[in-house]
Amino acid sequence: MLIMRRTNPTDYLDNYYYGLGNPLGGEECNLARKRAFSVILPFLMKQELTERQYICLKYKYDSGKSQEEIARLLNLSQPTVSRHIKSAKEIINNNLKYCYAAVTAAISEYERLEKSCGY
């Protein structure tokens, strides 16, 4: 029996919050991506997540709380908090990958035009 492992996709959410950046494009490109994400991320979190998913992510990223701390605050089990965070990150990362692709394409086009104009 062949067991296939799911590849671990880029975690755009962790990259955004923890400043892991991207080795492609340099510091200015990473800053442009971070600015773009800072515009879209609050919208995605409010529009695409359930209230519990939203609250769990806010506690995790904005307050730096552990899953155990979040579970105590929300009167939930730690595995339930873990599932909320995991499903929320899947939703957000799925949306952010399209944003990332659009911003990367825009940066590439800007750099191409900048070179062709001799700046």
N, C-alpha and C positions, 0 to 999 in steps of 0.2 A: 504494500500500500504506500503510495506516494503522499508525503505530507508536505504541503506548500505553506511557507511562512509568508505572512503579509509583510510587505516592506514597510519600514517606518517612514512615513512621509515627513517632509519638512514641517517643523512645528513653528509656524509663523508667529503664533501667539507668544510662546516662550522667547523667541528671538526678539520680539518687540519689547516685552517687559524686562527681559534680562540683558538686553543689549548685545546679543551674540553676533549680530551683524551678518554680513554675507561676504565671503571672500572675493566675490566677483564685483568689480565696480569701484572699489575704494571707499574712502570715508565720506566724500560728498554724496555719492550715490546712496550709501546706507542712510545718511541723514535725510535725503529726499524720500526714501522709502518709509522711514520712520514718521516723517511729517504726513505723508499720505495715509499711512495706517492710523495715525492719531485722529484723522478726520473721520475715517470710515468705521473704526473699531467701536466707538460708543453707539453708533447707529446700529451696527450689526448685533451688538450685545442686547440692545433694547428690543429690536425687531425680530430677531431670529431665535432667541433663547426663551425657555420657560422662566418664570420668576425664580424658581429654585436654582436653576442652572446659572442664571444671572447673579444671584446673591452669592452662590458658592464661588464663582469666578472673581467677583469683586473682593470677597474676603481673602481669597488665595493671592491675587495679584496686587490689589491696592493696599491691603492690610498685612500681607505677608503671613497669614495664618496657616497653620498646618491643617490637614484633613481632620485630625482629632479635635483641634480647637473649633473648627467650623461645625463639626458634628455636635459638640457641646452647646455652642451658641444657638444652633437651629433645632436642637433636640432631635437629632437624627443619628443613625448609626454611621460609623466611619465608612463602611462599604457603600452605603447609600450616597454619602458625600462624594466618594471616589467615582461612583457611576455618574453622578450629576456633572462632575468636573470633566470626566472623560468624554461624555456625550456632548457637552458644551464645546469643548476644545475641537472635537471632530467637526461640528457645525461651523464654528468660527474659522478654523483652518481651511475648510473646504471653500469658504467664501473668500478668505484672504489670499488664497493661491491665485484667484483671478485678478484681484487687486494688484498683487505682486507682479504678475505677468504684464498688466497694463502699465504700471509705473516703470518697470524695466524697459518696456518697449518705448515709452515716452522719453526716458533718459537716453537710450541709444539714439533715438531720432534727434534729440537735442544736441547730443555730442557730434553726430554726423553733420548736422547743419552748422554747428559752431566751427567745425573743421573746414567745411566747404566755404564758409564766409571769411576764413582766415583769422578768427579771433583767438 
